[in-house]
Amino acid sequence: MQDTAWYCGYPRCEVAYFNLFESVVLVDELKKSVYPYDLDQPICACFGLDYDDIEADVHEQVPSRIKRLLEKSQSSDARCQTVAVDGQCCMRTVQRLYMKLRAEQSSR
């Protein structure tokens, strides 16, 4: 599918990639499991930040791991376009998840 495909990043999707020609790659057909279909996999393909790291930042009330990831994501070591399942930097996903978990924690 290469550059002509889109990625479905919703955990409930059965289709991981699809294109205009009605070709699909199912989640079950991926060579390895990936986040968000498998919450045990790293959210950040470049630097390995995972769900537990974000939960720890929320619990500690200091986003130190996320801040380090932000710094790394802006460095030349970031390879998002080639290693991330969607070809995008994970910071948006990480920030959304952090805010969601913070809101859940404060509502308890």
Backbone as ProteinMPNN parsed JSONL, in Angstrom:
{"seq_chain_A": "MQDTAWYCGYPRCEVAYFNLFESVVLVDELKKSVYPYDLDQPICACFGLDYDDIEADVHEQVPSRIKRLLEKSQSSDARCQTVAVDGQCCMRTVQRLYMKLRAEQSSR", "coords_chain_A": {"N_chain_A": [[0.832, -1.196, 0.0], [1.997, 1.195, 0.673], [2.643, 4.658, 0.24], [0.079, 5.361, -0.383], [-1.889, 4.783, 1.406], [-4.075, 5.007, 4.289], [-4.105, 5.191, 7.842], [-5.893, 3.644, 10.438], [-6.346, 4.704, 13.538], [-7.948, 4.028, 15.687], [-8.745, 2.111, 18.501], [-10.748, 0.161, 18.266], [-10.983, -0.47, 15.616], [-10.99, -2.849, 13.017], [-9.603, -2.786, 10.763], [-6.4, -1.892, 9.887], [-4.936, -0.46, 7.928], [-5.982, 1.271, 4.974], [-6.997, 2.006, 1.575], [-7.782, 4.076, -1.348], [-8.419, 2.27, -3.295], [-9.846, 0.273, -2.247], [-8.379, -1.618, -0.926], [-7.244, -3.328, 1.936], [-5.531, -3.694, 5.071], [-5.793, -5.793, 7.639], [-5.93, -5.539, 11.23], [-5.196, -7.914, 12.456], [-3.467, -8.899, 10.565], [-1.111, -7.525, 10.704], [2.455, -7.39, 11.02], [3.551, -7.183, 13.554], [2.259, -6.562, 16.846], [0.749, -3.432, 17.678], [0.407, -0.23, 19.326], [-2.633, 1.544, 19.094], [-3.956, -0.838, 19.284], [-2.93, -2.819, 20.841], [-2.426, -2.32, 24.054], [-0.175, -2.782, 25.544], [1.984, -2.288, 24.0], [4.55, 0.056, 22.921], [3.647, 3.518, 22.779], [5.129, 5.399, 21.581], [7.036, 4.803, 18.911], [9.652, 5.442, 18.33], [11.076, 6.065, 20.726], [10.077, 4.497, 22.753], [8.21, 5.185, 24.784], [5.489, 4.325, 26.828], [2.097, 3.332, 27.729], [2.097, 2.872, 30.502], [4.132, 4.616, 31.321], [2.949, 7.098, 30.9], [0.782, 6.92, 32.627], [2.245, 6.865, 35.024], [3.347, 9.449, 35.044], [0.979, 10.914, 35.367], [0.116, 9.98, 37.848], [2.243, 10.856, 39.47], [1.917, 13.509, 39.153], [3.523, 15.137, 37.651], [4.654, 15.749, 34.519], [7.184, 14.498, 33.657], [8.343, 12.418, 32.093], [6.988, 12.743, 29.727], [7.801, 15.297, 29.024], [10.515, 14.807, 28.536], [10.226, 13.124, 26.354], [9.115, 14.925, 24.505], [11.291, 16.633, 24.065], [13.085, 14.778, 22.903], [11.593, 14.08, 20.66], [11.871, 16.243, 19.048], [14.4, 16.117, 18.205], [17.179, 15.027, 16.124], [17.193, 12.327, 16.315], [14.635, 11.352, 16.209], [12.467, 9.331, 14.4], [9.948, 9.292, 13.275], [8.437, 9.355, 10.842], [9.266, 7.084, 9.536], [9.196, 4.89, 11.336], [6.908, 4.96, 12.965], [3.579, 3.7, 13.152], [1.646, 5.18, 11.86], [3.133, 7.056, 10.623], [3.463, 9.487, 11.836], [4.39, 11.89, 14.36], [4.189, 10.972, 17.776], [3.394, 12.721, 19.77], [0.944, 14.184, 19.908], [-0.94, 12.159, 20.416], [0.073, 11.195, 22.839], [-0.199, 13.474, 24.493], [-3.007, 13.795, 24.474], [-3.811, 11.4, 25.707], [-2.593, 11.702, 28.216], [-3.996, 13.954, 29.222], [-6.58, 12.873, 29.291], [-6.276, 10.768, 31.156], [-5.546, 12.285, 33.39], [-7.925, 13.736, 33.811], [-9.643, 11.622, 34.419], [-8.463, 10.739, 36.796], [-8.82, 12.955, 38.485], [-11.558, 12.954, 38.727], [-12.173, 10.937, 40.38]], "CA_chain_A": [[0.0, 0.0, 0.0], [2.973, 2.278, 0.689], [2.22, 6.026, 0.54], [-1.299, 5.61, -0.808], [-2.804, 4.251, 2.411], [-4.352, 5.713, 5.54], [-4.053, 4.352, 9.034], [-6.989, 3.831, 11.382], [-5.756, 4.656, 14.868], [-8.937, 3.778, 16.733], [-8.526, 0.759, 19.023], [-11.803, -0.785, 17.887], [-10.92, -0.751, 14.177], [-10.458, -4.14, 12.577], [-8.75, -2.456, 9.628], [-5.281, -1.031, 10.28], [-4.651, 0.418, 6.791], [-6.914, 1.176, 3.849], [-6.71, 2.98, 0.523], [-8.885, 4.404, -2.252], [-8.682, 1.14, -4.179], [-10.551, -0.681, -1.398], [-7.453, -2.585, -0.333], [-7.137, -3.156, 3.382], [-4.688, -4.566, 5.886], [-6.472, -5.957, 8.917], [-5.079, -5.488, 12.414], [-4.679, -9.273, 12.65], [-2.463, -9.194, 9.541], [0.11, -6.766, 10.949], [3.596, -8.236, 11.357], [3.697, -7.147, 15.01], [1.188, -5.8, 17.478], [1.083, -2.019, 17.851], [-0.538, 0.619, 20.027], [-3.525, 1.367, 20.223], [-4.636, -2.134, 19.259], [-2.349, -3.55, 21.959], [-2.02, -1.289, 25.008], [1.124, -3.116, 26.118], [3.028, -1.858, 23.063], [4.893, 1.472, 23.069], [2.932, 4.537, 22.021], [6.192, 6.032, 20.802], [7.863, 3.8, 18.245], [11.054, 5.888, 18.308], [11.742, 6.13, 22.02], [9.546, 3.481, 23.645], [7.272, 5.626, 25.823], [4.285, 3.505, 26.772], [0.93, 3.695, 28.535], [2.501, 2.897, 31.919], [4.899, 5.84, 31.545], [2.005, 8.213, 30.987], [0.085, 6.737, 33.906], [3.164, 7.259, 36.098], [3.382, 10.918, 35.053], [-0.29, 11.382, 35.937], [0.137, 9.642, 39.273], [3.232, 11.713, 40.125], [1.464, 14.873, 38.892], [4.598, 15.851, 36.957], [4.84, 15.049, 33.243], [8.62, 14.492, 33.355], [8.619, 11.501, 30.986], [6.426, 13.359, 28.525], [8.694, 16.412, 28.669], [11.717, 14.223, 27.916], [9.821, 12.656, 25.022], [8.971, 16.1, 23.646], [12.651, 17.034, 23.677], [13.614, 13.777, 21.976], [10.819, 14.087, 19.414], [12.32, 17.377, 18.253], [15.809, 15.894, 17.885], [17.446, 14.298, 14.876], [17.002, 10.897, 16.57], [13.235, 11.004, 15.947], [12.281, 8.712, 13.087], [8.502, 9.078, 13.246], [7.915, 9.1, 9.498], [9.615, 5.746, 9.064], [8.945, 3.795, 12.28], [5.564, 5.028, 13.564], [2.603, 2.999, 12.303], [0.91, 6.147, 11.052], [4.084, 7.985, 10.031], [3.331, 10.771, 12.517], [4.922, 12.012, 15.713], [3.215, 10.494, 18.761], [3.141, 13.7, 20.834], [-0.485, 14.505, 20.009], [-1.577, 11.022, 21.083], [0.565, 11.183, 24.224], [-0.826, 14.584, 25.214], [-4.435, 13.482, 24.658], [-3.936, 10.342, 26.707], [-2.234, 12.3, 29.495], [-5.123, 14.784, 29.678], [-7.697, 11.96, 29.598], [-5.983, 10.098, 32.426], [-5.621, 13.305, 34.451], [-9.34, 14.004, 34.063], [-10.188, 10.445, 35.109], [-7.917, 10.725, 38.152], [-9.429, 14.024, 39.283], [-12.992, 12.69, 38.94], [-12.326, 9.826, 41.342]], "C_chain_A": [[0.873, 1.256, 0.0], [2.369, 3.636, 1.037], [0.765, 6.308, 0.198], [-2.324, 5.178, 0.234], [-2.976, 5.199, 3.587], [-4.376, 4.699, 6.664], [-5.254, 4.665, 9.91], [-6.442, 3.631, 12.787], [-6.749, 4.458, 15.993], [-8.82, 2.339, 17.202], [-9.561, -0.269, 18.587], [-11.815, -1.132, 16.398], [-10.391, -2.161, 13.941], [-9.491, -3.941, 11.422], [-7.654, -1.508, 10.099], [-4.992, -0.003, 9.186], [-5.688, 0.196, 5.704], [-6.531, 2.214, 2.81], [-7.923, 3.204, -0.367], [-9.283, 3.252, -3.163], [-9.344, -0.013, -3.441], [-9.673, -1.828, -0.925], [-7.361, -2.29, 1.152], [-6.078, -4.099, 3.941], [-5.372, -4.608, 7.242], [-5.465, -5.919, 10.062], [-4.43, -6.857, 12.643], [-3.575, -9.634, 11.662], [-1.153, -8.425, 9.731], [1.228, -7.706, 11.391], [3.876, -8.273, 12.857], [2.561, -6.322, 15.589], [1.678, -4.385, 17.765], [0.016, -1.342, 18.697], [-1.358, 1.359, 18.973], [-4.26, 0.03, 20.243], [-4.157, -3.034, 20.384], [-1.768, -2.521, 22.924], [-0.687, -1.571, 25.682], [2.284, -2.695, 25.216], [3.334, -0.376, 23.258], [4.001, 2.376, 22.222], [3.925, 5.216, 21.087], [7.104, 4.961, 20.222], [9.342, 4.17, 18.261], [11.75, 5.695, 19.651], [11.127, 5.235, 23.086], [8.618, 3.928, 24.751], [5.988, 4.811, 25.694], [3.204, 4.019, 27.728], [1.305, 3.82, 30.009], [3.304, 4.148, 32.259], [3.971, 7.043, 31.71], [1.204, 8.124, 32.282], [0.957, 7.172, 35.075], [3.268, 8.778, 36.182], [2.115, 11.496, 35.67], [-0.293, 11.148, 37.442], [1.088, 10.565, 40.048], [2.898, 13.198, 39.989], [2.559, 15.763, 38.308], [4.871, 15.102, 35.653], [6.309, 14.987, 32.791], [8.963, 13.582, 32.178], [8.132, 12.097, 29.663], [7.292, 14.531, 28.077], [9.972, 15.9, 28.006], [11.4, 13.728, 26.51], [9.687, 13.822, 24.052], [10.338, 16.577, 23.161], [13.232, 16.073, 22.644], [12.898, 13.827, 20.626], [11.229, 15.232, 18.491], [13.793, 17.241, 17.843], [15.957, 15.144, 16.565], [17.31, 12.79, 15.063], [15.571, 10.435, 16.305], [13.109, 10.483, 14.515], [10.802, 8.402, 12.839], [7.981, 8.681, 11.865], [8.216, 7.693, 9.009], [9.277, 4.622, 10.023], [7.558, 3.82, 12.928], [4.551, 4.405, 12.611], [1.814, 3.943, 11.408], [1.828, 7.185, 10.401], [4.086, 9.366, 10.664], [4.018, 10.729, 13.882], [3.821, 11.644, 16.713], [2.795, 11.547, 19.782], [1.665, 14.055, 20.979], [-1.227, 13.399, 20.753], [-1.194, 10.976, 22.556], [-0.113, 12.281, 25.038], [-2.308, 14.329, 25.464], [-4.629, 12.44, 25.752], [-3.615, 10.876, 28.101], [-3.402, 13.119, 30.052], [-6.329, 13.918, 30.047], [-7.479, 11.286, 30.94], [-6.005, 11.058, 33.608], [-7.076, 13.595, 34.825], [-9.984, 12.84, 34.817], [-9.719, 10.403, 36.556], [-8.596, 11.78, 39.028], [-10.912, 13.786, 39.533], [-13.231, 11.561, 39.916], [-12.543, 10.335, 42.728]], "O_chain_A": [[0.516, 2.264, -0.61], [1.655, 3.753, 2.033], [0.273, 7.403, 0.469], [-3.523, 5.208, -0.043], [-2.142, 6.068, 3.842], [-4.633, 3.513, 6.458], [-5.595, 5.832, 10.102], [-6.112, 2.511, 13.177], [-6.415, 4.701, 17.152], [-8.797, 1.428, 16.375], [-9.262, -1.463, 18.548], [-12.579, -1.997, 15.971], [-9.449, -2.599, 14.601], [-8.665, -4.807, 11.131], [-7.943, -0.444, 10.647], [-4.823, 1.182, 9.473], [-6.205, -0.907, 5.53], [-5.833, 3.182, 3.112], [-8.971, 2.591, -0.162], [-10.37, 3.263, -3.739], [-9.398, -1.136, -3.942], [-10.176, -2.892, -0.564], [-7.395, -1.132, 1.569], [-5.776, -5.146, 3.368], [-5.511, -3.584, 7.911], [-4.289, -6.231, 9.876], [-3.25, -6.939, 12.985], [-2.823, -10.579, 11.899], [-0.191, -8.651, 8.997], [0.971, -8.705, 12.063], [4.377, -9.271, 13.375], [1.974, -5.484, 14.903], [2.853, -4.163, 18.055], [-1.122, -1.806, 18.781], [-0.762, 1.785, 17.983], [-5.093, -0.209, 21.118], [-4.891, -3.915, 20.832], [-0.733, -1.918, 22.64], [-0.124, -0.686, 26.326], [3.441, -2.745, 25.631], [2.471, 0.375, 23.713], [3.648, 2.037, 21.092], [3.598, 5.561, 19.952], [7.848, 4.299, 20.947], [10.197, 3.286, 18.211], [12.883, 5.218, 19.705], [11.611, 5.214, 24.218], [8.259, 3.112, 25.599], [5.464, 4.627, 24.595], [3.392, 5.011, 28.433], [0.883, 4.759, 30.685], [3.175, 4.687, 33.358], [4.196, 7.899, 32.566], [0.977, 9.132, 32.951], [0.461, 7.784, 36.021], [3.276, 9.335, 37.28], [2.181, 12.47, 36.42], [-0.667, 12.032, 38.213], [0.767, 11.002, 41.153], [3.522, 14.042, 40.633], [2.524, 16.985, 38.452], [5.277, 13.94, 35.683], [6.631, 15.378, 31.669], [9.796, 13.944, 31.347], [8.783, 11.967, 28.626], [7.492, 14.733, 26.879], [10.452, 16.485, 27.035], [12.201, 13.89, 25.589], [10.101, 13.717, 22.898], [10.513, 16.887, 21.983], [13.799, 16.498, 21.638], [13.518, 13.639, 19.579], [10.964, 15.191, 17.29], [14.357, 18.137, 17.215], [14.976, 14.69, 15.975], [17.312, 12.047, 14.082], [15.327, 9.234, 16.187], [13.576, 11.105, 13.561], [10.462, 7.369, 12.261], [7.169, 7.764, 11.748], [7.5, 7.165, 8.159], [9.082, 3.491, 9.58], [7.086, 2.783, 13.395], [4.658, 4.567, 11.395], [1.365, 3.557, 10.329], [1.356, 8.088, 9.71], [4.643, 10.31, 10.104], [4.198, 9.663, 14.471], [2.654, 11.975, 16.505], [1.908, 11.279, 20.593], [1.189, 14.212, 22.104], [-2.051, 13.679, 21.623], [-2.042, 10.745, 23.417], [-0.555, 12.034, 26.16], [-2.81, 14.615, 26.55], [-5.498, 12.579, 26.613], [-4.299, 10.534, 29.065], [-3.751, 12.986, 31.225], [-7.023, 14.211, 31.021], [-8.388, 11.234, 31.769], [-6.433, 10.69, 34.703], [-7.416, 13.687, 36.004], [-10.772, 13.048, 35.739], [-10.496, 10.067, 37.449], [-8.909, 11.515, 40.188], [-11.474, 14.363, 40.464], [-14.378, 11.258, 40.246], [-12.691, 9.544, 43.66]]}, "name": "protein", "num_of_chains": 1, "seq": "MQDTAWYCGYPRCEVAYFNLFESVVLVDELKKSVYPYDLDQPICACFGLDYDDIEADVHEQVPSRIKRLLEKSQSSDARCQTVAVDGQCCMRTVQRLYMKLRAEQSSR"}
